Amino acid sequence: MRAETEYEAGPGAGPDWRVRPPEWRSRAPRRPRVIIIGAGVAGLSTGCYAEMSGIRTRIFEKHVLPGGCCTAWGRDGYLFDYCIEWLIGTAAGNDAHRVWRELGALDGKTITNFDMFNRVMDENGRTVTFYNDPDLLERHLLEISPADARLIRSFCDDLRRFIAIELYPFLTAPALRTVKERAATLRTVLPAFRLFWRTAATPMHTFADRFQDPLLRTAFRNIFFQDPEGFPLLPYLFNMAAAHHRNAGFPQGGSLGLARSIEERYTGLGGSVDYRARVARILVEDDRATGIELGNGRRYYADHVIAACDGHTTIHTLLGGRYTGPRIERLYSELLRTPGTLFPAVVSAFAGIRGDDLGPDTAHSTTHLLSAEDAARLPGALQRSLVVQLRSRYSDGFAPPGKSVIHCTYFSDFTHWRELRTRDRREYWAQKRRVADFVREFLERHRPGIAARIELIDVASPATTRRYTGNFEGSILAWKAFSDADDVAAKLVGRDRMRLPGLRGFSMAGQWVGMGGLIRAASTGRFATQYLCDEWGIPFRAWESPEGEPWHREKLGKLPLLDRRPRREGTGP
């Protein structure tokens, strides 16, 4: 009884997290408590589902904002939105949408949908527009290259087939799916098995190389803005079909707005977030995780610890590399450093522009194929392309009244930026200015007169991503889908129940376990909670958030300046 009294801070109060509780057992006279490391989408999702299921939680986050990579920052009244390009689950009537509604992520928000997924423009101004409507897409592509009619019709026919399928397996952890749930999945999958198998087995590069038209050969690789290299046809068709159903839109408030909404849901359920709280190590006794120690030496205890942060840091720093096995070694020692396994890091340049007239070009997103000379001017560039997005057309509130934001981005080598920032900070800043100068000149080339209206350009490098999120090599989306890591991670979720060999009282969640993408990150929080409830004999509970009032920008709170270095023109964090 003395231990229980020390554990509880007092009648009506929450627990004293600085006191280690007695081991929790089913029917114990207290609520179990869980510490979550990381307030990204996965960590917040885990907290929401745990609180709904009657588990006390507390999240520790190193940054000053929620969201992890799903974030934004402010500068002179502009909001530079860093993450979401499309979000699976924005339309009602499917399981992905249900997850977002349970997390309150879309409460009170409007959704922007586009009729095209992306446009690709070559050096000479020829363009390919990837419409989400297969009939419109087919007519457009045939006008460009009648000689490629067979391939064009094949792709568009497959898109029509995917439009007829809705499969979003995000509600139940794989090891806990009932016979009824598995049967329902089979009823969807079996009639389309050959379609799934064929499109998953056909690399996009192989398919695209069959086109006679050179622009189509390159354009198809860049449907997802830049070439992820190694993807098969399936994810392109799946996401374009979702966009056709208005189920891959852009939520009002963008990336940070999504994170803030989930944070509001979480705290409303009784959870709390400690910001500026960097976890230095996970405390372990007798092969059981018992709590955490922060960088300042303070210790906090719980019945279970869930790491929803960078996987490599969790395995090798927070746990000292003591709890591994063949699967973990394969992921975090071998595949982590295998080329093509991680999603590339990016450089982002945001231009704040006076005026809301961005010209007659209405495409919200365009991948520009660059000449060798232009590509050489982009520091650390991995491909000869630059993505230009008119972010002011995605959502209101990204710019002050009468102003606009354009986002330019490209895949970039993390090592290039890390070594610069470590070895020569002055050159690091000089290369960021090179990016800003190129963006200004490039936008002027394509939108004459715009350069004089650019008020600032903010540049974020892969080193920025690493510094603020801890993500290995600045990778935003972690493991690349359809790589060798995909099958290993699936076994970590389905067979290992997101646990490490030999360590009790500990789970992992997030994209380093469940692969990249926000809906996947959110679903890992649901899965981790379901596995924990199953272990503890606690009913898993979840319900949709009430809609609430219409969303407004003030809900973002105070936006940090991620870099305080004085400068005449912003060059970012």
C-alpha positions as CSV (number, residue, x, y, z in Angstrom):
1,M,0.0,0.0,0.0
2,R,2.9,2.3,0.7
3,A,4.2,1.9,-2.9
4,E,0.7,2.8,-4.3
5,T,0.6,5.9,-2.1
6,E,4.0,7.0,-3.3
7,Y,3.0,6.3,-6.9
8,E,-0.2,8.4,-6.7
9,A,0.4,12.1,-6.0
10,G,-2.8,12.4,-4.0
11,P,-6.5,11.9,-4.2
12,G,-7.8,13.3,-7.5
13,A,-4.3,14.0,-8.7
14,G,-2.4,12.2,-11.4
15,P,0.5,9.9,-10.8
16,D,3.9,11.0,-9.6
17,W,6.0,9.9,-12.6
18,R,9.2,10.3,-10.7
19,V,8.4,7.3,-8.5
20,R,8.7,3.8,-9.9
21,P,5.3,2.1,-9.6
22,P,4.9,-1.5,-8.6
23,E,4.6,-3.9,-11.5
24,W,1.1,-3.5,-13.0
25,R,-1.2,-6.5,-13.0
26,S,-4.6,-7.0,-14.3
27,R,-7.3,-5.8,-11.9
28,A,-4.7,-3.6,-10.1
29,P,-6.3,-0.8,-8.1
30,R,-4.8,1.9,-10.4
31,R,-4.6,2.8,-14.1
32,P,-1.4,1.6,-15.8
33,R,0.8,4.3,-17.1
34,V,2.9,4.5,-20.3
35,I,5.7,6.9,-21.3
36,I,5.9,7.8,-25.0
37,I,9.1,9.1,-26.5
38,G,8.3,11.6,-29.3
39,A,5.3,13.8,-30.1
40,G,5.2,13.1,-33.8
41,V,2.1,11.7,-35.4
42,A,2.8,8.2,-34.2
43,G,3.5,9.3,-30.6
44,L,0.4,11.4,-30.4
45,S,-1.6,8.7,-32.0
46,T,-0.3,6.2,-29.4
47,G,-1.2,8.6,-26.6
48,C,-4.7,9.2,-27.9
49,Y,-5.6,5.5,-28.2
50,A,-4.0,4.7,-24.9
51,E,-6.0,7.4,-23.1
52,M,-9.2,6.2,-24.8
53,S,-8.4,2.7,-23.5
54,G,-8.0,3.9,-19.9
55,I,-4.2,4.1,-19.8
56,R,-2.4,7.1,-18.4
57,T,0.2,8.5,-20.7
58,R,2.9,11.2,-20.8
59,I,4.8,12.2,-24.0
60,F,8.4,13.5,-23.9
61,E,9.4,15.6,-27.0
62,K,12.8,17.1,-27.7
63,H,11.4,19.9,-29.9
64,V,9.1,22.8,-29.0
65,L,6.3,21.7,-31.4
66,P,4.4,18.5,-32.0
67,G,4.5,16.6,-35.3
68,G,8.1,15.5,-35.8
69,C,8.6,15.8,-39.6
70,C,4.9,16.8,-39.9
71,T,5.6,20.4,-39.1
72,A,6.0,24.0,-40.3
73,W,7.7,27.1,-39.1
74,G,7.0,30.8,-39.4
75,R,8.8,33.8,-40.8
76,D,7.5,37.4,-41.1
77,G,3.9,36.2,-41.1
78,Y,4.4,33.4,-43.6
79,L,3.8,29.8,-42.7
80,F,6.3,27.4,-44.4
81,D,4.6,24.0,-44.4
82,Y,7.1,21.2,-44.6
83,C,5.5,17.8,-44.9
84,I,2.1,17.0,-46.4
85,E,1.7,16.8,-50.1
86,W,-1.3,14.6,-50.0
87,L,-3.0,12.8,-47.1
88,I,-4.7,9.4,-47.5
89,G,-8.0,9.3,-45.6
90,T,-9.5,12.8,-46.3
91,A,-12.8,11.4,-47.7
92,A,-15.5,9.9,-45.4
93,G,-16.4,6.3,-45.6
94,N,-13.2,4.4,-45.3
95,D,-11.0,3.1,-42.5
96,A,-8.2,5.6,-43.1
97,H,-10.6,8.4,-42.6
98,R,-11.9,6.7,-39.4
99,V,-8.4,6.8,-37.9
100,W,-8.1,10.5,-38.6
101,R,-11.5,11.2,-37.1
102,E,-10.7,9.2,-34.0
103,L,-7.5,11.3,-33.6
104,G,-9.4,14.6,-34.3
105,A,-6.9,15.4,-37.1
106,L,-9.5,16.8,-39.5
107,D,-11.8,18.4,-37.0
108,G,-13.4,21.6,-38.3
109,K,-11.2,21.6,-41.4
110,T,-11.9,22.0,-45.1
111,I,-10.1,19.8,-47.6
112,T,-8.5,20.9,-50.8
113,N,-8.6,18.4,-53.6
114,F,-6.9,18.7,-57.0
115,D,-7.9,17.2,-60.3
116,M,-4.3,16.4,-61.1
117,F,-1.7,14.6,-59.1
118,N,1.3,16.3,-60.6
119,R,2.6,17.9,-63.7
120,V,6.0,17.3,-65.3
121,M,7.7,19.9,-67.5
122,D,10.9,19.3,-69.5
123,E,13.6,21.8,-70.3
124,N,11.8,22.9,-73.5
125,G,8.5,23.5,-71.9
126,R,6.7,20.3,-73.0
127,T,4.4,19.1,-70.2
128,V,2.6,16.0,-69.0
129,T,-0.3,16.4,-66.6
130,F,-1.2,13.3,-64.5
131,Y,-4.9,13.7,-64.1
132,N,-6.6,11.6,-61.5
133,D,-9.5,10.9,-63.9
134,P,-8.4,7.9,-66.0
135,D,-10.5,9.0,-69.0
136,L,-9.1,12.5,-69.0
137,L,-5.6,11.1,-68.4
138,E,-5.8,8.7,-71.3
139,R,-7.0,11.4,-73.8
140,H,-4.2,13.7,-72.7
141,L,-1.4,11.1,-72.9
142,L,-2.6,9.9,-76.4
143,E,-2.5,13.5,-77.6
144,I,1.2,13.7,-76.5
145,S,2.2,10.3,-78.0
146,P,-0.2,8.3,-80.1
147,A,2.6,5.9,-80.8
148,D,2.5,4.8,-77.1
149,A,-1.2,4.0,-77.2
150,R,-0.9,0.4,-75.9
151,L,1.1,1.4,-72.8
152,I,-1.1,4.4,-72.1
153,R,-4.3,2.4,-72.3
154,S,-2.8,-0.3,-70.1
155,F,-1.9,2.2,-67.4
156,C,-5.3,3.9,-67.5
157,D,-7.1,0.6,-67.5
158,D,-5.2,-0.4,-64.3
159,L,-6.1,2.9,-62.8
160,R,-9.8,2.3,-63.5
161,R,-9.4,-1.1,-61.7
162,F,-7.8,0.4,-58.7
163,I,-10.5,3.1,-58.5
164,A,-13.0,0.2,-58.1
165,I,-11.1,-1.1,-55.0
166,E,-10.9,0.4,-51.5
167,L,-8.5,-1.3,-49.2
168,Y,-7.1,0.6,-46.1
169,P,-5.9,-2.0,-43.5
170,F,-5.2,0.5,-40.7
171,L,-7.7,-0.5,-38.0
172,T,-6.4,-3.7,-36.4
173,A,-2.9,-4.8,-35.7
174,P,-2.0,-7.8,-37.9
175,A,-1.6,-10.3,-35.2
176,L,-4.9,-9.5,-33.6
177,R,-7.1,-9.5,-36.8
178,T,-10.2,-11.8,-36.4
179,V,-11.3,-14.4,-38.8
180,K,-14.1,-12.1,-39.9
181,E,-11.6,-9.2,-40.6
182,R,-9.3,-11.5,-42.5
183,A,-12.2,-12.9,-44.5
184,A,-13.3,-9.3,-45.4
185,T,-9.8,-8.5,-46.6
186,L,-9.7,-11.6,-48.7
187,R,-13.0,-10.7,-50.3
188,T,-11.4,-7.5,-51.5
189,V,-8.0,-8.9,-52.4
190,L,-8.7,-12.2,-54.1
191,P,-10.8,-10.8,-57.1
192,A,-7.9,-8.4,-57.7
193,F,-5.0,-10.7,-56.8
194,R,-3.6,-10.8,-60.3
195,L,-3.8,-7.0,-60.5
196,F,-2.0,-6.5,-57.2
197,W,0.6,-9.1,-58.0
198,R,1.3,-7.8,-61.5
199,T,1.5,-4.1,-60.6
200,A,3.6,-4.9,-57.5
201,A,6.0,-7.0,-59.6
202,T,6.4,-4.4,-62.3
203,P,9.0,-1.7,-61.5
204,M,8.0,1.8,-62.7
205,H,11.4,2.2,-64.4
206,T,10.8,-1.0,-66.4
207,F,7.4,0.2,-67.4
208,A,8.4,3.7,-68.2
209,D,11.4,2.6,-70.3
210,R,8.9,1.1,-72.8
211,F,7.5,4.4,-73.9
212,Q,8.8,5.7,-77.2
213,D,8.3,9.4,-76.2
214,P,11.3,10.5,-74.2
215,L,9.2,12.9,-72.1
216,L,6.8,10.1,-71.0
217,R,9.7,7.9,-70.1
218,T,10.9,10.4,-67.6
219,A,7.5,11.9,-66.6
220,F,6.0,8.6,-65.4
221,R,9.0,8.2,-63.0
222,N,8.1,11.6,-61.4
223,I,4.4,11.2,-60.8
224,F,5.3,11.4,-57.1
225,F,7.0,14.7,-57.7
226,Q,10.5,13.2,-57.8
227,D,11.6,9.7,-58.7
228,P,11.7,7.5,-55.6
229,E,13.6,4.9,-57.6
230,G,12.6,1.3,-57.0
231,F,8.9,1.7,-56.7
232,P,6.6,-0.6,-58.7
233,L,3.4,0.5,-60.5
234,L,1.2,-0.3,-57.5
235,P,1.7,2.7,-55.2
236,Y,1.2,5.2,-58.1
237,L,-2.0,3.6,-59.1
238,F,-3.2,3.2,-55.5
239,N,-2.6,6.9,-54.7
240,M,-4.0,8.3,-57.9
241,A,-7.1,6.2,-57.4
242,A,-7.4,7.6,-53.8
243,A,-7.0,11.1,-55.2
244,H,-9.8,10.3,-57.8
245,H,-12.1,9.5,-54.8
246,R,-11.1,12.8,-53.1
247,N,-9.4,10.6,-50.5
248,A,-5.9,12.0,-50.9
249,G,-6.5,15.7,-50.3
250,F,-4.8,18.5,-48.4
251,P,-6.3,19.4,-45.0
252,Q,-6.7,23.0,-44.0
253,G,-3.8,24.1,-41.7
254,G,-1.4,21.7,-43.4
255,S,1.2,19.6,-41.6
256,L,1.5,21.6,-38.3
257,G,-2.3,22.0,-38.3
258,L,-2.7,18.2,-38.4
259,A,-0.2,17.7,-35.6
260,R,-1.8,20.5,-33.4
261,S,-5.3,19.0,-33.9
262,I,-4.1,15.6,-32.8
263,E,-2.3,17.2,-29.9
264,E,-5.5,19.0,-28.9
265,R,-7.4,15.7,-29.0
266,Y,-4.7,14.0,-26.9
267,T,-4.6,16.6,-24.2
268,G,-8.4,16.7,-24.2
269,L,-8.4,13.0,-23.4
270,G,-6.2,13.6,-20.4
271,G,-2.7,13.2,-21.8
272,S,0.2,15.6,-21.4
273,V,3.3,16.6,-23.5
274,D,6.6,17.7,-22.1
275,Y,8.4,19.8,-24.7
276,R,12.2,20.6,-24.7
277,A,12.5,17.2,-23.0
278,R,15.2,15.2,-24.8
279,V,15.3,11.6,-23.7
280,A,19.0,10.5,-23.2
281,R,18.3,6.8,-22.3
282,I,15.7,4.2,-21.5
283,L,16.0,2.8,-18.0
284,V,16.1,-1.0,-17.9
285,E,16.1,-3.3,-14.9
286,D,16.2,-7.1,-15.2
287,D,15.5,-6.8,-18.9
288,R,12.3,-4.7,-18.3
289,A,12.0,-1.1,-19.4
290,T,11.0,0.9,-16.3
291,G,11.3,4.5,-17.5
292,I,13.5,7.2,-19.1
293,E,16.3,9.5,-18.2
294,L,16.3,13.0,-19.8
295,G,19.4,14.9,-20.9
296,N,19.2,16.9,-17.7
297,G,19.4,13.8,-15.6
298,R,15.8,13.7,-14.4
299,R,14.1,10.3,-14.4
300,Y,10.5,9.3,-15.0
301,Y,9.0,5.9,-14.5
302,A,6.1,3.9,-16.0
303,D,4.7,0.4,-16.5
304,H,5.6,0.5,-20.2
305,V,7.8,2.7,-22.5
306,I,6.9,3.2,-26.2
307,A,9.5,4.8,-28.5
308,A,7.9,6.7,-31.3
309,C,11.1,8.3,-32.5
310,D,14.1,7.5,-34.8
311,G,14.6,3.8,-34.8
312,H,18.4,3.8,-35.0
313,T,18.6,6.2,-32.0
314,T,16.2,4.0,-30.0
315,I,18.1,0.8,-30.7
316,H,21.7,2.0,-30.4
317,T,21.6,5.1,-28.2
318,L,18.6,5.0,-25.9
319,L,19.0,1.2,-25.3
320,G,22.8,1.0,-26.0
321,G,22.4,-1.7,-28.6
322,R,21.7,-4.4,-26.0
323,Y,18.4,-5.7,-27.4
324,T,18.7,-6.9,-30.9
325,G,18.1,-10.0,-32.9
326,P,18.4,-11.1,-36.5
327,R,15.4,-8.9,-37.6
328,I,16.7,-5.8,-35.8
329,E,20.3,-6.4,-36.9
330,R,19.0,-6.7,-40.5
331,L,17.1,-3.5,-40.3
332,Y,19.2,-1.2,-38.2
333,S,22.8,-2.5,-39.0
334,E,22.6,-3.8,-42.5
335,L,19.7,-2.3,-44.5
336,L,20.0,1.1,-42.8
337,R,23.2,1.7,-44.7
338,T,22.3,-0.1,-47.9
339,P,21.8,2.3,-50.8
340,G,18.2,2.6,-51.9
341,T,16.6,1.4,-48.7
342,L,16.0,4.8,-47.1
343,F,13.8,7.4,-48.6
344,P,16.0,10.3,-49.7
345,A,16.4,13.5,-47.7
346,V,15.3,16.8,-49.2
347,V,16.2,20.4,-49.5
348,S,13.2,22.8,-49.2
349,A,13.2,26.4,-50.2
350,F,10.2,28.5,-49.5
351,A,9.7,31.9,-51.2
352,G,7.5,34.5,-49.6
353,I,6.0,36.7,-52.3
354,R,4.1,40.0,-52.4
355,G,0.8,39.7,-54.1
356,D,-1.4,36.7,-54.7
357,D,-1.2,36.7,-58.5
358,L,1.1,33.9,-59.4
359,G,0.3,34.1,-63.1
360,P,-1.9,32.1,-65.5
361,D,-0.3,28.8,-64.7
362,T,-2.8,27.1,-62.4
363,A,-0.9,23.8,-61.8
364,H,-0.5,23.4,-58.0
365,S,2.6,21.2,-58.4
366,T,5.1,20.9,-61.2
367,T,8.2,18.8,-61.5
368,H,10.7,20.7,-63.7
369,L,13.3,18.5,-65.5
370,L,16.5,20.4,-65.3
371,S,19.4,20.7,-67.7
372,A,22.8,19.3,-66.5
373,E,24.0,22.9,-66.0
374,D,21.0,23.9,-63.8
375,A,21.2,20.6,-61.8
376,A,24.9,21.2,-61.1
377,R,23.9,24.5,-59.4
378,L,21.8,22.8,-56.7
379,P,24.1,21.7,-53.9
380,G,23.9,18.0,-53.1
381,A,21.2,17.3,-55.7
382,L,20.6,13.6,-56.4
383,Q,18.4,14.0,-59.5
384,R,18.1,16.5,-62.3
385,S,14.7,17.9,-61.2
386,L,13.1,20.6,-59.1
387,V,9.6,20.5,-57.7
388,V,7.7,23.8,-57.6
389,Q,4.5,23.9,-55.6
390,L,2.1,26.9,-55.2
391,R,1.5,26.2,-51.6
392,S,-0.9,29.2,-51.2
393,R,-3.4,27.2,-53.3
394,Y,-3.3,24.2,-50.9
395,S,-4.7,26.0,-47.9
396,D,-5.5,29.4,-46.5
397,G,-3.3,30.9,-43.8
398,F,0.1,30.1,-45.4
399,A,0.8,33.7,-46.2
400,P,-0.4,37.1,-44.9
401,P,-3.3,38.7,-46.7
402,G,-2.4,39.7,-50.2
403,K,0.8,37.5,-50.3
404,S,1.7,34.0,-51.5
405,V,4.1,31.1,-50.8
406,I,5.9,28.9,-53.3
407,H,7.7,25.8,-52.1
408,C,10.7,24.4,-54.1
409,T,12.2,21.1,-53.2
410,Y,14.6,18.4,-54.4
411,F,16.2,15.2,-53.2
412,S,19.6,15.8,-51.7
413,D,22.5,13.9,-50.2
414,F,22.5,14.1,-46.4
415,T,26.2,13.4,-46.2
416,H,27.0,16.5,-48.3
417,W,25.1,18.8,-45.8
418,R,26.2,17.1,-42.7
419,E,29.9,17.4,-43.5
420,L,29.5,21.0,-44.5
421,R,27.7,21.9,-41.3
422,T,30.3,20.0,-39.2
423,R,33.5,21.1,-41.1
424,D,32.8,24.6,-42.4
425,R,29.7,26.4,-41.1
426,R,30.4,29.4,-43.3
427,E,30.4,27.3,-46.5
428,Y,27.2,25.6,-45.2
429,W,25.5,29.0,-45.2
430,A,27.0,29.9,-48.5
431,Q,25.5,26.8,-50.2
432,K,22.1,27.6,-48.7
433,R,22.4,31.0,-50.2
434,R,23.2,29.3,-53.5
435,V,20.0,27.4,-53.3
436,A,18.1,30.6,-52.6
437,D,19.7,32.4,-55.5
438,F,18.9,29.6,-57.9
439,V,15.3,29.5,-56.8
440,R,14.9,33.2,-57.3
441,E,16.4,33.0,-60.7
442,F,14.5,29.9,-61.7
443,L,11.1,31.3,-60.6
444,E,11.8,34.5,-62.5
445,R,12.7,32.4,-65.6
446,H,9.3,30.7,-65.5
447,R,7.2,33.6,-64.0
448,P,8.7,36.8,-65.4
449,G,8.5,39.7,-62.9
450,I,8.2,37.6,-59.8
451,A,11.7,38.0,-58.6
452,A,11.1,41.7,-57.7
453,R,8.2,40.6,-55.5
454,I,10.1,37.9,-53.5
455,E,10.3,39.2,-49.9
456,L,12.4,36.3,-48.5
457,I,13.6,32.8,-49.2
458,D,14.0,30.3,-46.5
459,V,16.1,27.2,-47.0
460,A,16.0,24.0,-44.9
461,S,18.6,21.3,-45.6
462,P,18.7,17.6,-44.7
463,A,20.9,18.6,-41.7
464,T,18.0,20.7,-40.5
465,T,15.7,17.7,-40.5
466,R,18.3,15.6,-38.6
467,R,18.8,18.4,-36.0
468,Y,15.2,19.0,-35.2
469,T,13.7,15.5,-35.6
470,G,16.6,13.1,-35.0
471,N,15.7,11.2,-38.1
472,F,18.6,9.1,-39.4
473,E,20.4,10.9,-42.2
474,G,17.5,13.4,-42.4
475,S,15.1,10.9,-44.0
476,I,11.6,12.2,-43.7
477,L,9.8,9.0,-44.7
478,A,12.3,6.5,-43.2
479,W,12.3,3.0,-44.9
480,K,11.4,3.0,-48.6
481,A,8.3,1.0,-49.4
482,F,8.9,-2.0,-51.6
483,S,12.5,-2.2,-50.6
484,D,14.1,-5.1,-48.7
485,A,13.2,-3.3,-45.5
486,D,9.5,-3.6,-46.2
487,D,9.2,-7.3,-45.5
488,V,11.4,-7.1,-42.4
489,A,9.4,-4.2,-41.0
490,A,6.1,-6.1,-41.7
491,K,7.4,-9.0,-39.6
492,L,8.4,-6.6,-36.8
493,V,4.8,-5.4,-36.7
494,G,3.0,-8.6,-37.3
495,R,5.1,-11.3,-35.7
496,D,7.1,-9.4,-33.1
497,R,4.2,-7.2,-32.1
498,M,6.5,-4.1,-32.3
499,R,8.7,-5.4,-29.5
500,L,12.4,-6.1,-29.2
501,P,13.9,-9.5,-28.4
502,G,14.7,-10.0,-24.7
503,L,13.2,-6.7,-23.5
504,R,9.9,-6.6,-21.6
505,G,7.8,-3.4,-21.0
506,F,8.8,-1.8,-24.2
507,S,7.4,-1.2,-27.7
508,M,8.2,0.8,-30.8
509,A,5.8,2.8,-33.0
510,G,6.2,5.1,-36.0
511,Q,7.5,5.0,-39.5
512,W,10.7,3.3,-38.5
513,V,8.5,0.3,-37.6
514,G,5.5,0.6,-39.9
515,M,7.1,2.3,-42.9
516,G,6.6,5.8,-44.1
517,G,3.5,7.9,-44.7
518,L,1.3,9.7,-42.1
519,I,-1.6,7.2,-42.1
520,R,0.9,4.4,-41.5
521,A,2.5,6.3,-38.7
522,A,-0.9,7.0,-37.1
523,S,-1.9,3.3,-37.5
524,T,1.2,2.1,-35.6
525,G,0.0,4.1,-32.6
526,R,-3.3,2.2,-32.8
527,F,-1.5,-1.1,-33.2
528,A,0.9,-0.5,-30.3
529,T,-2.0,0.3,-28.0
530,Q,-4.0,-2.7,-29.2
531,Y,-1.0,-5.1,-28.5
532,L,-0.6,-3.5,-25.1
533,C,-4.3,-3.8,-24.2
534,D,-4.2,-7.5,-25.4
535,E,-1.2,-8.2,-23.1
536,W,-2.8,-6.4,-20.1
537,G,-6.3,-7.7,-20.6
538,I,-7.7,-4.2,-21.0
539,P,-10.4,-3.6,-23.6
540,F,-9.2,-1.5,-26.5
541,R,-11.5,1.5,-27.0
542,A,-11.7,4.2,-29.7
543,W,-14.3,6.7,-30.8
544,E,-14.5,9.6,-33.2
545,S,-13.7,13.1,-32.0
546,P,-16.6,15.5,-32.0
547,E,-16.3,17.9,-34.9
548,G,-15.9,21.1,-32.9
549,E,-15.6,24.6,-34.2
550,P,-14.2,25.5,-37.7
551,W,-10.4,25.4,-37.8
552,H,-8.5,28.7,-37.8
553,R,-4.8,29.6,-38.0
554,E,-4.6,30.7,-34.3
555,K,-4.8,27.0,-33.4
556,L,-1.2,26.6,-34.6
557,G,0.0,28.6,-31.6
558,K,3.2,30.6,-31.6
559,L,5.5,29.5,-34.4
560,P,9.2,29.3,-33.7
561,L,11.9,30.8,-35.7
562,L,14.0,27.7,-36.3
563,D,17.1,29.8,-36.9
564,R,18.0,33.1,-35.3
565,R,21.0,33.9,-37.3
566,P,20.8,37.6,-38.6
567,R,20.6,37.9,-42.3
568,R,19.4,40.2,-45.0
569,E,17.4,37.4,-46.8
570,G,16.2,34.3,-45.0
571,T,18.2,31.2,-45.6
572,G,16.4,29.0,-43.2
573,P,17.4,26.8,-40.3
